[in-house]
Amino acid sequence: MDFILSKVLFLFVAPDNILLLLLLVGLLLLRRQRKRAGRALVFFVLAAWFVIGFTPAPDRALALLEDRFARPDPPPARVDGIILLGGAQDLVIGQARGEMQLNASGDRITAFLMLARRYPEARLFMSGGTGELVPGTAREALELERVWPLLGPEGRRLEHETNSRNTWDNARNSLAAIRPAPGETWLLVTSAVHMPRAIGCFRQAGWTGIHAWPTDWRARPPEETDWISVDLGGGVLTAGMERLRLAVRESVGMAAYYLMGRIPELFPAPALAAPAARKP
């Protein structure tokens, strides 16, 4: 039930939906002779769209999440296993076309493959069922397993679980399936913006020795962005909104998971914060 609620909730907090609603309210007020209030709302929406589409604000909001966890530097000399989280495939199109289809988060699979070759003795595990509101028969882990012999080192076996529908499921189901021994080192591969919530869930599920390996960055670096962009091509408005949607979705997701007790901190950090000392 919480999975369905999370999908519905985001409809009401998505920034583009909010702005569209405010614009409709503003136009309605103009028609009802509430011109001052109507003009104020319309002006606010236009100003917000300008900030989102033509300034680095969405990139900076997204970077706060993406930069929270960095890859280990230097990388571990030895790794016992590597976990890939689902979310890199379009199962609807893939099922219709009969082959695996990557979405904008396909870098997750590329990073997973590179790590598999870097650590040839490590176990490989994918946690991926389906994130579709109305699930079909396709499962991300099974789709990857079907093509893995074409991508991975010869003879390597890919382990998986196919029941997860969200990040909390990923953490619990992976822990139950893998049962890591004390002292083992595991790398977690997912999109950089998703890493804080993912690491938080794995910690809360009881996993120790898990290390972030973020990938699929979306925020443009500060040195590559102007304060006012004049590039009207390439869907600049929609690109900025998409980055802001990612930042809002993950922020709302972390807040909800924290309230539900699924992550130990509101904004998980690379090192767990020490409990605050109680005043006598």
N, C-alpha and C positions, 0 to 999 in steps of 0.2 A: 504493500500500500504506500509506503514511504517513497518508493521509486516513482509511482504515478504522481504523488503529491509534489515531488521535486520538479517534475516536468511541467506541471500546471503552475506551480509557484513562479517559475522563471518567466512565464508569459506576462506576469504582472510587474516584474522588476526589470525586465529587459529594457535598456535605455531607449531603443528605437520605438518600442511599443508605448512607453511613457510619453515620449515626445509626440508621437502621432495622436495619442489621446488628448494631450494638452492642446495640440493644434486644432483638433475637432471641437474641443470645448471653447477655444478662443473664437473660432469661426461662428459657433452657435451663439456666443454672447454678442458678436457683432450684429447678427441677424435679429437679436432680441433687443437691440438698441442699448446694450450694455457696452458701448463702444470703448470706453476707457479701459475696462477690465479685459475686453476682447483684444484690443490692440496690445496691451501689456503681455498677454499670453502669447500672441502670435510673434511679437518681437522677441520674447524669451526663447521660443522654439527656434527661430531663425538664428539667434545669437548662439544657441547651444549647438546647432548644426554647423555653424561656422567654426566654432572651437573644435568640434569633433573632426570635421573634415579638413581643416586647413591649418591646424596647429599640432605640435607634438604631444598634446595633452593625452590622447589615448595611448601613445607609445610609453609615456612616462608612467601612466597608471599600470599598464601591462608589465613594464620592466620591474616594478616593485615586487611582483610575484615571480617573474622569471629569474630574477637575480638572487632570489632568496637562497637557493641551493646551487652550489658550483660542483663540478666534477672533482673527484679526488685528485689532488696535485701534490706529489706525483701519483699516478694510478697505482692501485695495489699490485704488488708483485705476484700475488697468488689470489685467485678468486675461486670459491667453491661452487658458486652458481650465479646465474643471471636470470632475472624475472622481467618479462615484458608484459605490460598492461595493455589490454584491448583499447580500442578507440581510434585505430589507424585505418579502418576499413569502412567502406560503404556497403553494408550487407544487402541492402535492398537492390541496388544496381548490380552487385556481384551475383546475387541469386538469379536475377533476371537474365544476365548475360552469360552465366555459366562459368565465370572465372573471377578470381580475387580482384577486387577493385580498391585501390588505396585512396584515402581522402587527403585533406590538407595536412594531416598528422602522420603521413607515411614515413617521415624521418625516424619515427620510433623503430620501425622494422629495419631500416638501414643501420641505425646505431646498434640494434640487437645483433645483426649479422656481423658487423665489424667487431663487436666484443666477443662473439662466438669464435671468430678466427684468432682473436688476440689471446684468448684463454681457451686453448683446445681441450683442456681437461675439465673445464667447468660444466656443471649441469645446466641445461637450458630448460626454462619453464615459461609457458605463456598462460596468463590468466585472462581469459576472454570469452564471454558468452555473447550477449547481445544487449545493446543499449537502446534498442527500438522500443517505443511505447507499446506497439502491438508486435510481439516477436514472431518471426517466421521460423523456419527450420534451420537456417544457417547460423553457425557459431564462428566467431572470429578465430579461435584457436584451431578449429578443425580446418578452416580455410587455409590458414598458414601452414598447418601440418601437411596439407595436400601438395603445396608447392615448395615446401622446405627442401626436399632433396635437390631441387634445381638451384637453390640459393646457398645452402649451408655446406659445411665440410662433409665429405663422403663418410657415410657410416654413422653420422651423429644422429642420436635419437632425441626428438623434441617431446618433452613432457608437457602436459597441459591440464587445465580444468575448464569446463565449459558452462558452468552454472552462474557465473558472476554477471550482475547487471549494473553494478555501480562500484565505486572505489572501496567502500566498506566490505562488500562481498569479495573483491579482489584480495584484500588483506587476510580475511578470515579463511577463505577457501585455499589460498596459496599456502598459508601456514599449516592448515590441516593436511594438505596433499604432500608438502615437501618434508615437514617435520625436521627442520634444520637442527643439527647438533650444536651444543654450546661451543662458542668460539669460531664458528664458521663465518666467512665473509661472503655476503651476497650483494650484487648490484641490482638496483631497481631502475628500469628504463621506462620513462614516460615523458610527456611533453613538459617543458620547463615550467609553464604556467600552472600545470597540474601537480607538480612535484610537492609543494608544501602540504597539500591535502593528502596526497598519496603517502608520503613519509609519515605524516601524523597518524593515518589509519593503521599502517603497519606497526608503528610503535604501540598504539593503543591495543592492537590485537595481541601483543606480547612478543613481537619479533625483535630480537637483538641482532646486532651485526649486519644491519641493512644499511646500504650506502646509496646515495642518490647518484644517478647518471642521467641528468637532464638532456633533452634534445628538443628539436622542433621549436626553436625560438621564433617569435613573431614580431617583437618590438624592435623597431629600428634604433640603432645606437645614436646617442645624442649628437655625436660629431657628424652624423649623416642626415640630420633633420634640421630644417630651418624653422624659425619661430612662426613664419607665415609661408605656407606653401602655395605657390601659384600654378602648380602642375594640375591642370584641369582634366588631364587624360587618365586613363587607367582606373577609373572608378574611385577617385580620391575620397569622395564622401562615404561610399560604402566600405572602403578599406578601413578608414578610421573608425567607423561604427563597428565593424567586425572585431577590431582589436579591443574596443571598449566593451563590447558584449562579452568577450572572453574574460576580461578582467573582472567585470561585474559578476558573471556567472561563478567564477572561482571564489570570489570574495563572499558572495551569498552562500555558496556551498560550504565554505569553511565555517561561516557563522552558524549555519544549520547543523553541521556535523559537531561543532563544539557544544552546542546546546543539547544535542542528543548523546553526548558523551563518546563520540566516535573518534575524536582527536583530543590529545591531552592539552593543547594550547589553542588559543584563538587563531594565532598565526604561527604555525610550527617553524622552528628555527633549526639550523644545522646541529646545534647542541641544545639539548633540553635545558630549559631554564631551571635553576634551583628554586625550590618552593620558597615563597616569601616567609621570612621569620615572623612569627606572631608576637604582637606586643604583649608584654606581661600585664 
